[in-house]
Amino acid sequence: MVPQTGQVIVGREAIGGVLQSFLALRGTMKMYTVDVIEAGDVALLRAHWRLAGTGPDGKPLEIQGHSVEVIWRQSDGNWLFVIDHPFGAG
């Protein structure tokens, strides 16, 4: 995962920590897929997303971005995010 800071975050525990900050906003997220390019068991996604929630100060806030993700199809048919860059397609 690549948070807005541009730092690459690797591993379930570290990524979970980053995602906790999003979950703490207790918001609603909407994602609009713009493009999907599939090549066998790998796909490249591009989307626009918007997250509306409540900041630590109790005031409403909105975060949005244009993302790019790489996903990989598992043997059971489910897709796994391999790279998630929420601000990577700006």
C-alpha positions as CSV (number, residue, x, y, z in Angstrom):
1,M,0.0,0.0,0.0
2,V,1.2,3.5,-0.8
3,P,-0.4,6.1,1.5
4,Q,-0.6,9.8,0.6
5,T,2.9,10.4,2.0
6,G,4.3,8.2,-0.8
7,Q,5.8,5.8,1.7
8,V,5.4,2.1,0.6
9,I,3.8,0.0,3.4
10,V,4.3,-3.8,3.2
11,G,2.8,-6.6,5.3
12,R,-0.6,-7.3,6.8
13,E,0.1,-5.7,10.2
14,A,1.6,-2.5,8.7
15,I,-1.2,-2.1,6.1
16,G,-3.8,-2.8,8.8
17,G,-2.4,0.1,10.8
18,V,-2.8,2.4,7.9
19,L,-6.3,1.2,7.2
20,Q,-7.2,1.8,10.9
21,S,-6.8,5.5,10.4
22,F,-9.4,5.4,7.6
23,L,-11.7,3.3,9.7
24,A,-11.4,5.7,12.6
25,L,-13.2,8.3,10.4
26,R,-16.4,6.2,10.7
27,G,-17.2,7.3,7.2
28,T,-18.7,6.2,4.0
29,M,-16.5,5.4,1.1
30,K,-17.6,5.3,-2.6
31,M,-15.4,4.0,-5.3
32,Y,-16.1,4.4,-9.0
33,T,-14.0,2.1,-11.2
34,V,-12.8,4.0,-14.3
35,D,-10.7,1.3,-16.0
36,V,-9.9,-2.4,-15.7
37,I,-7.1,-4.1,-17.8
38,E,-7.0,-7.8,-17.2
39,A,-4.2,-10.0,-18.4
40,G,-4.7,-13.6,-17.3
41,D,-4.6,-13.8,-13.5
42,V,-3.4,-10.2,-13.1
43,A,-5.4,-7.0,-13.5
44,L,-4.7,-3.3,-13.3
45,L,-7.5,-1.1,-11.9
46,R,-8.0,2.6,-11.9
47,A,-10.7,4.4,-9.9
48,H,-11.9,7.6,-8.3
49,W,-12.9,7.3,-4.7
50,R,-14.4,9.6,-2.0
51,L,-14.4,9.1,1.7
52,A,-16.7,11.3,3.9
53,G,-16.4,11.0,7.6
54,T,-15.6,12.7,10.9
55,G,-12.1,13.9,11.7
56,P,-10.4,13.6,15.1
57,D,-11.6,17.1,16.0
58,G,-15.2,16.0,15.5
59,K,-15.7,18.0,12.3
60,P,-16.8,16.5,9.0
61,L,-14.1,15.9,6.5
62,E,-13.8,14.5,3.0
63,I,-10.9,12.8,1.4
64,Q,-10.8,11.8,-2.3
65,G,-8.3,10.5,-4.8
66,H,-7.7,8.7,-8.0
67,S,-6.3,5.3,-7.3
68,V,-4.4,2.6,-9.2
69,E,-4.3,-1.0,-8.0
70,V,-2.8,-4.3,-9.1
71,I,-4.8,-7.4,-8.2
72,W,-4.1,-11.1,-8.6
73,R,-6.6,-13.9,-9.1
74,Q,-6.1,-16.7,-6.5
75,S,-6.6,-20.4,-7.2
76,D,-10.1,-20.2,-5.6
77,G,-11.1,-17.4,-8.1
78,N,-11.0,-14.6,-5.6
79,W,-8.9,-11.5,-6.3
80,L,-6.1,-10.3,-3.9
81,F,-4.8,-6.7,-3.9
82,V,-1.0,-6.9,-4.6
83,I,-0.4,-3.1,-4.9
84,D,-2.9,-0.4,-3.7
85,H,-2.0,3.2,-4.4
86,P,-5.0,5.3,-3.4
87,F,-3.4,8.5,-4.7
88,G,-1.5,7.0,-7.6
89,A,-3.6,8.0,-10.7
90,G,-3.9,11.7,-10.0
